[in-house]
Amino acid sequence: MKDKALLEEKRIKRQNLINKIKRIFIGMNFNDGLIFKIFIWILLISFSYVYLYPLLFMASNSIKSVSDLIDPGVKWIPTKIEVDNYVKAWKVIGMPDVVFESTWYVLKLAIFSTITSALVGYGFATFNIPFKRTLMALMLVGFILPPQVLMVSIVGIYRKLGIMGTEYSMLVPAIFGQGINQSVFILIFYQFFKTFPKVLHESAEIDGATPLQIFYKITLPSAGPSMIIVFLFAFVWYWNETFVTALYTRSTPTIPLRIQQFKASYEAMFPPGTPGSELNEAIKLAGHLIGILPLLILYFVMQKHFTESIDRTGIAGE
């Protein structure tokens, strides 16, 4: 009897030990175990490496001297930090004036796109207008078609209106709901306003509120997450757009366009043959880092609001 009791006690201890090990490595629902957490950490580190490697490479090489650039033995840590690369790139791009000009230009476009997208999305979601599905289908077709297909006709229209070559060629489409990727913004608002309780609309109508008053005083204040998402997307997309901006506005001083013209601007400021001022890879990388710096600052400032808005709206970010 004692032997059986000892064997049973050992079996219970062994089983408890096995269960404890399983809880540690597998967890109760697998997703809370050590194996799953290690897998998630490896996945996150891998994705972080893919996204951060170009930035780290640019940051490391942008502070190298010419001798470090051509030395195969110097990989990540330069023997000498060349701050003059950033000084030259800063002058060539035209900082800080171009930052304020570019930010003000993009800010206007993002604000107009957000407001008009909210109005159009509210109209589609609230009112039973004739040919509503046809209009939405045409809106989506306008989004699917690449800008290169429409640019000949658009250039002709802008020339007749007298806005070709000015910033109004970008502002006017944004005001009338035809800006860059604005169909996506309209769909975001449409999806939100479609789920808005109709009881609130009916109560406001009984109290004598007009549709515009209902939109501004009741519906729009509750669409904060959607507005943040649309504004940030519009800001980033307009900031990074170079083809359409260069085609229609020509002279608008945005930072991405300055980066595209970096070589020509540098050679105009520092003519070839000037001792110690030859354009090299480190100066180019310094210019690119300066160009993306405003967007990085915007992301770090708005990160909390952006992630919260993504969670509330259920939108998969880009």
Buried (B, 14 or more C-beta within 10 A) or exposed (E): EEEEEEEEEEEEEEEEEEEEEEEEBBBEEEEEBEEBEEEEEEEEEEEEEEEEEEEEEBBBBBBBBBEBBEEEEBEEEBEEEBEBBBEBBBEBBBBEEBBEBBBEBBBBBBBBBBBBBBBBBBBBBBEEEEEEEEBBEEBBEEBEEEEEEEBEEBBEEBEEEEBBBBBBBBBBBBBEBBBBBBBBBBBBBBBBBEEBEEEEBEEBEEEEBEBEEBBBEBBBEEBEBBBBBBBBBBBBBBBBBBEBBBBBBEEBBBBBBBBBBBBEBBBEEBEEEEEEBEBBBBBBBBBBBBBBEBBEEBEEEBEEBBEEBBEBBEBEEE
